[in-house]
Amino acid sequence: MKLKAMVPVPSEDEVKWLIIESDEVDTKGYFLYYYFNDSNAFDTWHMTLEEALQAANSQYEIKSEDWVELNDK
């Protein structure tokens, strides 16, 4: 599972979009990736999808309906 959301009002030096990706094989949790651009990002790990969604909402006001599911291709 992989979800993407755009930051509603990014500034020039800030995160532009986020991706939540499940890590079902290794950690059994969810990585929340913060992208500045295509080659510069950092991540945090969350035990549940709800925790990852809450982190995105509290930091960037991204709502549940702002997320789009990405195809794994």
mmJSON file of the N, C-alpha and C atoms, coordinates in Angstrom:
{"data_MODEL":{"atom_site":{
"group_PDB":["ATOM","ATOM","ATOM","ATOM","ATOM","ATOM","ATOM","ATOM","ATOM","ATOM","ATOM","ATOM","ATOM","ATOM","ATOM","ATOM","ATOM","ATOM","ATOM","ATOM","ATOM","ATOM","ATOM","ATOM","ATOM","ATOM","ATOM","ATOM","ATOM","ATOM","ATOM","ATOM","ATOM","ATOM","ATOM","ATOM","ATOM","ATOM","ATOM","ATOM","ATOM","ATOM","ATOM","ATOM","ATOM","ATOM","ATOM","ATOM","ATOM","ATOM","ATOM","ATOM","ATOM","ATOM","ATOM","ATOM","ATOM","ATOM","ATOM","ATOM","ATOM","ATOM","ATOM","ATOM","ATOM","ATOM","ATOM","ATOM","ATOM","ATOM","ATOM","ATOM","ATOM","ATOM","ATOM","ATOM","ATOM","ATOM","ATOM","ATOM","ATOM","ATOM","ATOM","ATOM","ATOM","ATOM","ATOM","ATOM","ATOM","ATOM","ATOM","ATOM","ATOM","ATOM","ATOM","ATOM","ATOM","ATOM","ATOM","ATOM","ATOM","ATOM","ATOM","ATOM","ATOM","ATOM","ATOM","ATOM","ATOM","ATOM","ATOM","ATOM","ATOM","ATOM","ATOM","ATOM","ATOM","ATOM","ATOM","ATOM","ATOM","ATOM","ATOM","ATOM","ATOM","ATOM","ATOM","ATOM","ATOM","ATOM","ATOM","ATOM","ATOM","ATOM","ATOM","ATOM","ATOM","ATOM","ATOM","ATOM","ATOM","ATOM","ATOM","ATOM","ATOM","ATOM","ATOM","ATOM","ATOM","ATOM","ATOM","ATOM","ATOM","ATOM","ATOM","ATOM","ATOM","ATOM","ATOM","ATOM","ATOM","ATOM","ATOM","ATOM","ATOM","ATOM","ATOM","ATOM","ATOM","ATOM","ATOM","ATOM","ATOM","ATOM","ATOM","ATOM","ATOM","ATOM","ATOM","ATOM","ATOM","ATOM","ATOM","ATOM","ATOM","ATOM","ATOM","ATOM","ATOM","ATOM","ATOM","ATOM","ATOM","ATOM","ATOM","ATOM","ATOM","ATOM","ATOM","ATOM","ATOM","ATOM","ATOM","ATOM","ATOM","ATOM","ATOM","ATOM","ATOM","ATOM","ATOM","ATOM","ATOM","ATOM","ATOM","ATOM","ATOM","ATOM","ATOM"],
"id":[1,2,3,4,5,6,7,8,9,10,11,12,13,14,15,16,17,18,19,20,21,22,23,24,25,26,27,28,29,30,31,32,33,34,35,36,37,38,39,40,41,42,43,44,45,46,47,48,49,50,51,52,53,54,55,56,57,58,59,60,61,62,63,64,65,66,67,68,69,70,71,72,73,74,75,76,77,78,79,80,81,82,83,84,85,86,87,88,89,90,91,92,93,94,95,96,97,98,99,100,101,102,103,104,105,106,107,108,109,110,111,112,113,114,115,116,117,118,119,120,121,122,123,124,125,126,127,128,129,130,131,132,133,134,135,136,137,138,139,140,141,142,143,144,145,146,147,148,149,150,151,152,153,154,155,156,157,158,159,160,161,162,163,164,165,166,167,168,169,170,171,172,173,174,175,176,177,178,179,180,181,182,183,184,185,186,187,188,189,190,191,192,193,194,195,196,197,198,199,200,201,202,203,204,205,206,207,208,209,210,211,212,213,214,215,216,217,218,219],
"type_symbol":["N","C","C","N","C","C","N","C","C","N","C","C","N","C","C","N","C","C","N","C","C","N","C","C","N","C","C","N","C","C","N","C","C","N","C","C","N","C","C","N","C","C","N","C","C","N","C","C","N","C","C","N","C","C","N","C","C","N","C","C","N","C","C","N","C","C","N","C","C","N","C","C","N","C","C","N","C","C","N","C","C","N","C","C","N","C","C","N","C","C","N","C","C","N","C","C","N","C","C","N","C","C","N","C","C","N","C","C","N","C","C","N","C","C","N","C","C","N","C","C","N","C","C","N","C","C","N","C","C","N","C","C","N","C","C","N","C","C","N","C","C","N","C","C","N","C","C","N","C","C","N","C","C","N","C","C","N","C","C","N","C","C","N","C","C","N","C","C","N","C","C","N","C","C","N","C","C","N","C","C","N","C","C","N","C","C","N","C","C","N","C","C","N","C","C","N","C","C","N","C","C","N","C","C","N","C","C","N","C","C","N","C","C","N","C","C","N","C","C"],
"label_atom_id":["N","CA","C","N","CA","C","N","CA","C","N","CA","C","N","CA","C","N","CA","C","N","CA","C","N","CA","C","N","CA","C","N","CA","C","N","CA","C","N","CA","C","N","CA","C","N","CA","C","N","CA","C","N","CA","C","N","CA","C","N","CA","C","N","CA","C","N","CA","C","N","CA","C","N","CA","C","N","CA","C","N","CA","C","N","CA","C","N","CA","C","N","CA","C","N","CA","C","N","CA","C","N","CA","C","N","CA","C","N","CA","C","N","CA","C","N","CA","C","N","CA","C","N","CA","C","N","CA","C","N","CA","C","N","CA","C","N","CA","C","N","CA","C","N","CA","C","N","CA","C","N","CA","C","N","CA","C","N","CA","C","N","CA","C","N","CA","C","N","CA","C","N","CA","C","N","CA","C","N","CA","C","N","CA","C","N","CA","C","N","CA","C","N","CA","C","N","CA","C","N","CA","C","N","CA","C","N","CA","C","N","CA","C","N","CA","C","N","CA","C","N","CA","C","N","CA","C","N","CA","C","N","CA","C","N","CA","C","N","CA","C","N","CA","C","N","CA","C","N","CA","C","N","CA","C"],
"label_alt_id":[null,null,null,null,null,null,null,null,null,null,null,null,null,null,null,null,null,null,null,null,null,null,null,null,null,null,null,null,null,null,null,null,null,null,null,null,null,null,null,null,null,null,null,null,null,null,null,null,null,null,null,null,null,null,null,null,null,null,null,null,null,null,null,null,null,null,null,null,null,null,null,null,null,null,null,null,null,null,null,null,null,null,null,null,null,null,null,null,null,null,null,null,null,null,null,null,null,null,null,null,null,null,null,null,null,null,null,null,null,null,null,null,null,null,null,null,null,null,null,null,null,null,null,null,null,null,null,null,null,null,null,null,null,null,null,null,null,null,null,null,null,null,null,null,null,null,null,null,null,null,null,null,null,null,null,null,null,null,null,null,null,null,null,null,null,null,null,null,null,null,null,null,null,null,null,null,null,null,null,null,null,null,null,null,null,null,null,null,null,null,null,null,null,null,null,null,null,null,null,null,null,null,null,null,null,null,null,null,null,null,null,null,null,null,null,null,null,null,null],
"label_comp_id":["MET","MET","MET","LYS","LYS","LYS","LEU","LEU","LEU","LYS","LYS","LYS","ALA","ALA","ALA","MET","MET","MET","VAL","VAL","VAL","PRO","PRO","PRO","VAL","VAL","VAL","PRO","PRO","PRO","SER","SER","SER","GLU","GLU","GLU","ASP","ASP","ASP","GLU","GLU","GLU","VAL","VAL","VAL","LYS","LYS","LYS","TRP","TRP","TRP","LEU","LEU","LEU","ILE","ILE","ILE","ILE","ILE","ILE","GLU","GLU","GLU","SER","SER","SER","ASP","ASP","ASP","GLU","GLU","GLU","VAL","VAL","VAL","ASP","ASP","ASP","THR","THR","THR","LYS","LYS","LYS","GLY","GLY","GLY","TYR","TYR","TYR","PHE","PHE","PHE","LEU","LEU","LEU","TYR","TYR","TYR","TYR","TYR","TYR","TYR","TYR","TYR","PHE","PHE","PHE","ASN","ASN","ASN","ASP","ASP","ASP","SER","SER","SER","ASN","ASN","ASN","ALA","ALA","ALA","PHE","PHE","PHE","ASP","ASP","ASP","THR","THR","THR","TRP","TRP","TRP","HIS","HIS","HIS","MET","MET","MET","THR","THR","THR","LEU","LEU","LEU","GLU","GLU","GLU","GLU","GLU","GLU","ALA","ALA","ALA","LEU","LEU","LEU","GLN","GLN","GLN","ALA","ALA","ALA","ALA","ALA","ALA","ASN","ASN","ASN","SER","SER","SER","GLN","GLN","GLN","TYR","TYR","TYR","GLU","GLU","GLU","ILE","ILE","ILE","LYS","LYS","LYS","SER","SER","SER","GLU","GLU","GLU","ASP","ASP","ASP","TRP","TRP","TRP","VAL","VAL","VAL","GLU","GLU","GLU","LEU","LEU","LEU","ASN","ASN","ASN","ASP","ASP","ASP","LYS","LYS","LYS"],
"label_asym_id":["A","A","A","A","A","A","A","A","A","A","A","A","A","A","A","A","A","A","A","A","A","A","A","A","A","A","A","A","A","A","A","A","A","A","A","A","A","A","A","A","A","A","A","A","A","A","A","A","A","A","A","A","A","A","A","A","A","A","A","A","A","A","A","A","A","A","A","A","A","A","A","A","A","A","A","A","A","A","A","A","A","A","A","A","A","A","A","A","A","A","A","A","A","A","A","A","A","A","A","A","A","A","A","A","A","A","A","A","A","A","A","A","A","A","A","A","A","A","A","A","A","A","A","A","A","A","A","A","A","A","A","A","A","A","A","A","A","A","A","A","A","A","A","A","A","A","A","A","A","A","A","A","A","A","A","A","A","A","A","A","A","A","A","A","A","A","A","A","A","A","A","A","A","A","A","A","A","A","A","A","A","A","A","A","A","A","A","A","A","A","A","A","A","A","A","A","A","A","A","A","A","A","A","A","A","A","A","A","A","A","A","A","A","A","A","A","A","A","A"],
"label_entity_id":["1","1","1","1","1","1","1","1","1","1","1","1","1","1","1","1","1","1","1","1","1","1","1","1","1","1","1","1","1","1","1","1","1","1","1","1","1","1","1","1","1","1","1","1","1","1","1","1","1","1","1","1","1","1","1","1","1","1","1","1","1","1","1","1","1","1","1","1","1","1","1","1","1","1","1","1","1","1","1","1","1","1","1","1","1","1","1","1","1","1","1","1","1","1","1","1","1","1","1","1","1","1","1","1","1","1","1","1","1","1","1","1","1","1","1","1","1","1","1","1","1","1","1","1","1","1","1","1","1","1","1","1","1","1","1","1","1","1","1","1","1","1","1","1","1","1","1","1","1","1","1","1","1","1","1","1","1","1","1","1","1","1","1","1","1","1","1","1","1","1","1","1","1","1","1","1","1","1","1","1","1","1","1","1","1","1","1","1","1","1","1","1","1","1","1","1","1","1","1","1","1","1","1","1","1","1","1","1","1","1","1","1","1","1","1","1","1","1","1"],
"label_seq_id":[1,1,1,2,2,2,3,3,3,4,4,4,5,5,5,6,6,6,7,7,7,8,8,8,9,9,9,10,10,10,11,11,11,12,12,12,13,13,13,14,14,14,15,15,15,16,16,16,17,17,17,18,18,18,19,19,19,20,20,20,21,21,21,22,22,22,23,23,23,24,24,24,25,25,25,26,26,26,27,27,27,28,28,28,29,29,29,30,30,30,31,31,31,32,32,32,33,33,33,34,34,34,35,35,35,36,36,36,37,37,37,38,38,38,39,39,39,40,40,40,41,41,41,42,42,42,43,43,43,44,44,44,45,45,45,46,46,46,47,47,47,48,48,48,49,49,49,50,50,50,51,51,51,52,52,52,53,53,53,54,54,54,55,55,55,56,56,56,57,57,57,58,58,58,59,59,59,60,60,60,61,61,61,62,62,62,63,63,63,64,64,64,65,65,65,66,66,66,67,67,67,68,68,68,69,69,69,70,70,70,71,71,71,72,72,72,73,73,73],
"pdbx_PDB_ins_code":[null,null,null,null,null,null,null,null,null,null,null,null,null,null,null,null,null,null,null,null,null,null,null,null,null,null,null,null,null,null,null,null,null,null,null,null,null,null,null,null,null,null,null,null,null,null,null,null,null,null,null,null,null,null,null,null,null,null,null,null,null,null,null,null,null,null,null,null,null,null,null,null,null,null,null,null,null,null,null,null,null,null,null,null,null,null,null,null,null,null,null,null,null,null,null,null,null,null,null,null,null,null,null,null,null,null,null,null,null,null,null,null,null,null,null,null,null,null,null,null,null,null,null,null,null,null,null,null,null,null,null,null,null,null,null,null,null,null,null,null,null,null,null,null,null,null,null,null,null,null,null,null,null,null,null,null,null,null,null,null,null,null,null,null,null,null,null,null,null,null,null,null,null,null,null,null,null,null,null,null,null,null,null,null,null,null,null,null,null,null,null,null,null,null,null,null,null,null,null,null,null,null,null,null,null,null,null,null,null,null,null,null,null,null,null,null,null,null,null],
"Cartn_x":[0.839,0.0,0.888,0.532,1.289,0.316,0.381,-0.493,0.355,-0.173,0.529,-0.424,0.107,-0.659,0.275,-0.255,0.492,0.304,1.353,1.251,0.45,-0.61,-1.497,-0.805,0.096,0.752,2.247,3.006,4.437,5.195,6.246,7.128,8.324,9.182,10.283,11.236,11.51,12.466,11.797,10.525,9.803,9.356,8.784,8.251,7.142,7.167,6.182,5.088,5.477,4.49,4.95,3.995,4.266,3.793,4.459,4.054,4.047,2.976,2.898,3.02,3.933,4.139,4.172,3.405,3.391,4.66,5.151,6.331,5.902,5.08,4.46,5.454,6.545,7.494,8.45,9.01,10.073,9.56,9.12,8.769,7.295,6.473,5.018,4.364,5.035,4.509,4.372,4.485,4.289,5.362,5.978,6.929,6.187,6.456,5.92,7.107,7.136,8.237,7.853,8.759,8.584,9.503,8.928,9.717,9.848,11.108,11.405,11.391,11.869,11.883,12.089,12.286,12.401,13.612,14.635,15.85,16.21,15.362,15.667,14.453,14.595,13.484,14.02,13.144,13.442,12.18,12.297,11.117,11.024,9.816,9.55,8.797,8.852,8.174,7.039,5.925,4.739,4.205,3.715,3.228,1.947,1.078,-0.191,-0.381,-1.261,-1.614,-2.251,-3.086,-3.746,-2.724,-1.661,-0.62,0.1,0.369,1.022,0.112,-1.171,-2.121,-2.238,-2.243,-2.335,-1.101,0.081,1.312,1.253,0.804,0.682,-0.338,-1.428,-2.459,-1.97,-1.309,-0.869,0.265,1.104,2.226,1.857,1.006,0.734,-0.746,-1.605,-3.056,-3.563,-2.972,-3.412,-4.517,-5.669,-6.836,-6.874,-7.65,-7.762,-8.157,-9.05,-9.519,-8.482,-7.383,-6.331,-5.382,-5.451,-4.536,-5.042,-4.101,-4.406,-3.576,-4.199,-3.462,-2.629,-1.364,-0.458,-0.35,-0.19,0.044,1.506,1.787,3.171,3.688,4.114,4.659,6.04],
"Cartn_y":[-1.169,0.0,1.238,2.179,3.429,4.561,5.609,6.769,8.025,8.996,10.264,11.425,12.496,13.728,14.91,15.952,17.185,18.073,18.779,19.739,20.928,21.326,22.382,23.696,24.168,25.453,25.309,24.681,24.523,25.824,26.023,27.159,26.634,27.519,27.132,26.121,26.229,25.346,24.227,23.993,23.026,21.813,20.888,19.66,19.994,19.336,19.591,18.518,17.246,16.171,15.084,14.223,13.124,11.819,10.755,9.407,8.523,7.77,6.753,5.408,4.583,3.26,2.213,1.14,0.068,-0.77,-1.253,-2.118,-3.44,-4.17,-5.392,-6.511,-6.558,-7.664,-7.48,-6.31,-6.104,-5.589,-4.344,-3.736,-3.872,-4.246,-4.374,-3.026,-1.93,-0.595,0.207,1.522,2.438,3.519,3.733,4.827,6.028,7.184,8.441,9.217,9.35,10.028,11.478,12.369,13.812,14.239,14.671,15.026,16.534,16.978,18.368,18.512,17.459,17.351,15.884,15.56,14.156,13.427,14.151,13.482,13.831,14.551,14.956,14.723,13.752,13.393,12.822,12.741,12.028,11.277,10.365,9.597,9.445,9.083,8.685,7.36,6.607,5.306,5.393,4.733,4.732,3.305,2.965,1.608,1.306,2.318,2.094,3.145,2.835,3.782,5.019,4.836,5.964,6.921,6.395,7.25,8.051,7.428,8.122,9.22,8.914,9.913,11.077,10.778,11.814,12.707,12.125,12.923,13.895,13.418,14.278,15.382,15.054,16.046,17.098,16.675,17.634,18.521,18.012,18.802,19.676,19.164,19.865,20.038,19.7,19.818,19.033,17.867,16.98,16.098,16.149,15.383,14.012,13.115,11.756,11.76,12.676,12.706,13.289,13.856,14.404,13.327,12.141,11.062,10.346,10.009,9.27,7.997,6.87,5.61,5.536,5.121,4.982,3.515,3.264,1.909,1.551,0.315,-0.152,-0.668,0.246,-0.154,0.359],
"Cartn_z":[0.0,0.0,0.0,-0.866,-0.958,-1.232,-0.399,-0.527,-0.706,-1.467,-1.683,-1.449,-0.84,-0.638,-0.831,-1.411,-1.601,-0.365,0.025,1.129,0.608,1.303,0.798,0.454,1.31,1.057,1.369,0.455,0.723,0.493,1.264,1.0,0.221,-0.213,-1.085,-0.452,0.831,1.494,2.282,2.035,2.85,2.052,2.786,2.207,1.213,0.055,-1.007,-1.035,-0.776,-0.748,0.214,0.594,1.501,0.877,1.255,0.838,2.074,2.223,3.265,2.567,3.064,2.465,3.567,3.375,4.365,4.224,5.351,5.398,6.017,5.272,5.78,6.048,5.308,5.423,6.599,6.754,7.737,9.085,9.139,10.43,10.809,9.843,10.052,10.373,10.015,10.279,8.998,9.136,8.002,8.021,6.869,6.713,6.141,6.702,6.196,5.635,4.305,3.612,3.35,3.654,3.47,2.324,1.203,0.016,-0.141,-0.26,-0.612,-2.138,-2.805,-4.269,-4.607,-5.88,-6.285,-5.702,-5.301,-4.819,-3.371,-2.669,-1.312,-0.408,0.504,1.383,2.694,3.679,4.912,5.322,6.289,6.677,8.185,8.613,9.988,9.93,11.015,11.064,12.066,11.709,12.574,12.682,13.85,14.098,13.31,13.144,12.448,11.354,10.415,9.367,9.988,10.982,11.653,12.257,12.856,13.427,12.337,11.192,10.078,9.53,9.375,8.895,9.878,11.16,12.189,12.172,11.975,11.909,10.731,9.574,8.392,8.63,9.297,9.573,10.568,11.619,12.632,12.131,11.235,10.736,9.545,8.651,7.392,7.078,8.028,7.843,6.633,6.399,5.323,5.881,5.246,5.688,5.012,5.557,5.01,3.544,3.162,1.772,0.798,1.308,0.453,-0.091,0.468,0.066,-1.173,-2.066,-3.299,-3.279,-3.603,-3.631,-4.913,-4.762,-5.9,-6.282,-7.57,-8.054,-7.857,-7.469,-7.303,-8.633,-9.492,-10.803,-10.947],
"occupancy":[1.0,1.0,1.0,1.0,1.0,1.0,1.0,1.0,1.0,1.0,1.0,1.0,1.0,1.0,1.0,1.0,1.0,1.0,1.0,1.0,1.0,1.0,1.0,1.0,1.0,1.0,1.0,1.0,1.0,1.0,1.0,1.0,1.0,1.0,1.0,1.0,1.0,1.0,1.0,1.0,1.0,1.0,1.0,1.0,1.0,1.0,1.0,1.0,1.0,1.0,1.0,1.0,1.0,1.0,1.0,1.0,1.0,1.0,1.0,1.0,1.0,1.0,1.0,1.0,1.0,1.0,1.0,1.0,1.0,1.0,1.0,1.0,1.0,1.0,1.0,1.0,1.0,1.0,1.0,1.0,1.0,1.0,1.0,1.0,1.0,1.0,1.0,1.0,1.0,1.0,1.0,1.0,1.0,1.0,1.0,1.0,1.0,1.0,1.0,1.0,1.0,1.0,1.0,1.0,1.0,1.0,1.0,1.0,1.0,1.0,1.0,1.0,1.0,1.0,1.0,1.0,1.0,1.0,1.0,1.0,1.0,1.0,1.0,1.0,1.0,1.0,1.0,1.0,1.0,1.0,1.0,1.0,1.0,1.0,1.0,1.0,1.0,1.0,1.0,1.0,1.0,1.0,1.0,1.0,1.0,1.0,1.0,1.0,1.0,1.0,1.0,1.0,1.0,1.0,1.0,1.0,1.0,1.0,1.0,1.0,1.0,1.0,1.0,1.0,1.0,1.0,1.0,1.0,1.0,1.0,1.0,1.0,1.0,1.0,1.0,1.0,1.0,1.0,1.0,1.0,1.0,1.0,1.0,1.0,1.0,1.0,1.0,1.0,1.0,1.0,1.0,1.0,1.0,1.0,1.0,1.0,1.0,1.0,1.0,1.0,1.0,1.0,1.0,1.0,1.0,1.0,1.0,1.0,1.0,1.0,1.0,1.0,1.0,1.0,1.0,1.0,1.0,1.0,1.0],
"B_iso_or_equiv":[0.0,0.0,0.0,0.0,0.0,0.0,0.0,0.0,0.0,0.0,0.0,0.0,0.0,0.0,0.0,0.0,0.0,0.0,0.0,0.0,0.0,0.0,0.0,0.0,0.0,0.0,0.0,0.0,0.0,0.0,0.0,0.0,0.0,0.0,0.0,0.0,0.0,0.0,0.0,0.0,0.0,0.0,0.0,0.0,0.0,0.0,0.0,0.0,0.0,0.0,0.0,0.0,0.0,0.0,0.0,0.0,0.0,0.0,0.0,0.0,0.0,0.0,0.0,0.0,0.0,0.0,0.0,0.0,0.0,0.0,0.0,0.0,0.0,0.0,0.0,0.0,0.0,0.0,0.0,0.0,0.0,0.0,0.0,0.0,0.0,0.0,0.0,0.0,0.0,0.0,0.0,0.0,0.0,0.0,0.0,0.0,0.0,0.0,0.0,0.0,0.0,0.0,0.0,0.0,0.0,0.0,0.0,0.0,0.0,0.0,0.0,0.0,0.0,0.0,0.0,0.0,0.0,0.0,0.0,0.0,0.0,0.0,0.0,0.0,0.0,0.0,0.0,0.0,0.0,0.0,0.0,0.0,0.0,0.0,0.0,0.0,0.0,0.0,0.0,0.0,0.0,0.0,0.0,0.0,0.0,0.0,0.0,0.0,0.0,0.0,0.0,0.0,0.0,0.0,0.0,0.0,0.0,0.0,0.0,0.0,0.0,0.0,0.0,0.0,0.0,0.0,0.0,0.0,0.0,0.0,0.0,0.0,0.0,0.0,0.0,0.0,0.0,0.0,0.0,0.0,0.0,0.0,0.0,0.0,0.0,0.0,0.0,0.0,0.0,0.0,0.0,0.0,0.0,0.0,0.0,0.0,0.0,0.0,0.0,0.0,0.0,0.0,0.0,0.0,0.0,0.0,0.0,0.0,0.0,0.0,0.0,0.0,0.0,0.0,0.0,0.0,0.0,0.0,0.0],
"pdbx_formal_charge":[null,null,null,null,null,null,null,null,null,null,null,null,null,null,null,null,null,null,null,null,null,null,null,null,null,null,null,null,null,null,null,null,null,null,null,null,null,null,null,null,null,null,null,null,null,null,null,null,null,null,null,null,null,null,null,null,null,null,null,null,null,null,null,null,null,null,null,null,null,null,null,null,null,null,null,null,null,null,null,null,null,null,null,null,null,null,null,null,null,null,null,null,null,null,null,null,null,null,null,null,null,null,null,null,null,null,null,null,null,null,null,null,null,null,null,null,null,null,null,null,null,null,null,null,null,null,null,null,null,null,null,null,null,null,null,null,null,null,null,null,null,null,null,null,null,null,null,null,null,null,null,null,null,null,null,null,null,null,null,null,null,null,null,null,null,null,null,null,null,null,null,null,null,null,null,null,null,null,null,null,null,null,null,null,null,null,null,null,null,null,null,null,null,null,null,null,null,null,null,null,null,null,null,null,null,null,null,null,null,null,null,null,null,null,null,null,null,null,null],
"auth_seq_id":[1,1,1,2,2,2,3,3,3,4,4,4,5,5,5,6,6,6,7,7,7,8,8,8,9,9,9,10,10,10,11,11,11,12,12,12,13,13,13,14,14,14,15,15,15,16,16,16,17,17,17,18,18,18,19,19,19,20,20,20,21,21,21,22,22,22,23,23,23,24,24,24,25,25,25,26,26,26,27,27,27,28,28,28,29,29,29,30,30,30,31,31,31,32,32,32,33,33,33,34,34,34,35,35,35,36,36,36,37,37,37,38,38,38,39,39,39,40,40,40,41,41,41,42,42,42,43,43,43,44,44,44,45,45,45,46,46,46,47,47,47,48,48,48,49,49,49,50,50,50,51,51,51,52,52,52,53,53,53,54,54,54,55,55,55,56,56,56,57,57,57,58,58,58,59,59,59,60,60,60,61,61,61,62,62,62,63,63,63,64,64,64,65,65,65,66,66,66,67,67,67,68,68,68,69,69,69,70,70,70,71,71,71,72,72,72,73,73,73],
"auth_comp_id":["MET","MET","MET","LYS","LYS","LYS","LEU","LEU","LEU","LYS","LYS","LYS","ALA","ALA","ALA","MET","MET","MET","VAL","VAL","VAL","PRO","PRO","PRO","VAL","VAL","VAL","PRO","PRO","PRO","SER","SER","SER","GLU","GLU","GLU","ASP","ASP","ASP","GLU","GLU","GLU","VAL","VAL","VAL","LYS","LYS","LYS","TRP","TRP","TRP","LEU","LEU","LEU","ILE","ILE","ILE","ILE","ILE","ILE","GLU","GLU","GLU","SER","SER","SER","ASP","ASP","ASP","GLU","GLU","GLU","VAL","VAL","VAL","ASP","ASP","ASP","THR","THR","THR","LYS","LYS","LYS","GLY","GLY","GLY","TYR","TYR","TYR","PHE","PHE","PHE","LEU","LEU","LEU","TYR","TYR","TYR","TYR","TYR","TYR","TYR","TYR","TYR","PHE","PHE","PHE","ASN","ASN","ASN","ASP","ASP","ASP","SER","SER","SER","ASN","ASN","ASN","ALA","ALA","ALA","PHE","PHE","PHE","ASP","ASP","ASP","THR","THR","THR","TRP","TRP","TRP","HIS","HIS","HIS","MET","MET","MET","THR","THR","THR","LEU","LEU","LEU","GLU","GLU","GLU","GLU","GLU","GLU","ALA","ALA","ALA","LEU","LEU","LEU","GLN","GLN","GLN","ALA","ALA","ALA","ALA","ALA","ALA","ASN","ASN","ASN","SER","SER","SER","GLN","GLN","GLN","TYR","TYR","TYR","GLU","GLU","GLU","ILE","ILE","ILE","LYS","LYS","LYS","SER","SER","SER","GLU","GLU","GLU","ASP","ASP","ASP","TRP","TRP","TRP","VAL","VAL","VAL","GLU","GLU","GLU","LEU","LEU","LEU","ASN","ASN","ASN","ASP","ASP","ASP","LYS","LYS","LYS"],
"auth_asym_id":["A","A","A","A","A","A","A","A","A","A","A","A","A","A","A","A","A","A","A","A","A","A","A","A","A","A","A","A","A","A","A","A","A","A","A","A","A","A","A","A","A","A","A","A","A","A","A","A","A","A","A","A","A","A","A","A","A","A","A","A","A","A","A","A","A","A","A","A","A","A","A","A","A","A","A","A","A","A","A","A","A","A","A","A","A","A","A","A","A","A","A","A","A","A","A","A","A","A","A","A","A","A","A","A","A","A","A","A","A","A","A","A","A","A","A","A","A","A","A","A","A","A","A","A","A","A","A","A","A","A","A","A","A","A","A","A","A","A","A","A","A","A","A","A","A","A","A","A","A","A","A","A","A","A","A","A","A","A","A","A","A","A","A","A","A","A","A","A","A","A","A","A","A","A","A","A","A","A","A","A","A","A","A","A","A","A","A","A","A","A","A","A","A","A","A","A","A","A","A","A","A","A","A","A","A","A","A","A","A","A","A","A","A","A","A","A","A","A","A"],
"auth_atom_id":["N","CA","C","N","CA","C","N","CA","C","N","CA","C","N","CA","C","N","CA","C","N","CA","C","N","CA","C","N","CA","C","N","CA","C","N","CA","C","N","CA","C","N","CA","C","N","CA","C","N","CA","C","N","CA","C","N","CA","C","N","CA","C","N","CA","C","N","CA","C","N","CA","C","N","CA","C","N","CA","C","N","CA","C","N","CA","C","N","CA","C","N","CA","C","N","CA","C","N","CA","C","N","CA","C","N","CA","C","N","CA","C","N","CA","C","N","CA","C","N","CA","C","N","CA","C","N","CA","C","N","CA","C","N","CA","C","N","CA","C","N","CA","C","N","CA","C","N","CA","C","N","CA","C","N","CA","C","N","CA","C","N","CA","C","N","CA","C","N","CA","C","N","CA","C","N","CA","C","N","CA","C","N","CA","C","N","CA","C","N","CA","C","N","CA","C","N","CA","C","N","CA","C","N","CA","C","N","CA","C","N","CA","C","N","CA","C","N","CA","C","N","CA","C","N","CA","C","N","CA","C","N","CA","C","N","CA","C","N","CA","C","N","CA","C","N","CA","C","N","CA","C","N","CA","C"],
"pdbx_PDB_model_num":[1,1,1,1,1,1,1,1,1,1,1,1,1,1,1,1,1,1,1,1,1,1,1,1,1,1,1,1,1,1,1,1,1,1,1,1,1,1,1,1,1,1,1,1,1,1,1,1,1,1,1,1,1,1,1,1,1,1,1,1,1,1,1,1,1,1,1,1,1,1,1,1,1,1,1,1,1,1,1,1,1,1,1,1,1,1,1,1,1,1,1,1,1,1,1,1,1,1,1,1,1,1,1,1,1,1,1,1,1,1,1,1,1,1,1,1,1,1,1,1,1,1,1,1,1,1,1,1,1,1,1,1,1,1,1,1,1,1,1,1,1,1,1,1,1,1,1,1,1,1,1,1,1,1,1,1,1,1,1,1,1,1,1,1,1,1,1,1,1,1,1,1,1,1,1,1,1,1,1,1,1,1,1,1,1,1,1,1,1,1,1,1,1,1,1,1,1,1,1,1,1,1,1,1,1,1,1,1,1,1,1,1,1,1,1,1,1,1,1]
}}}
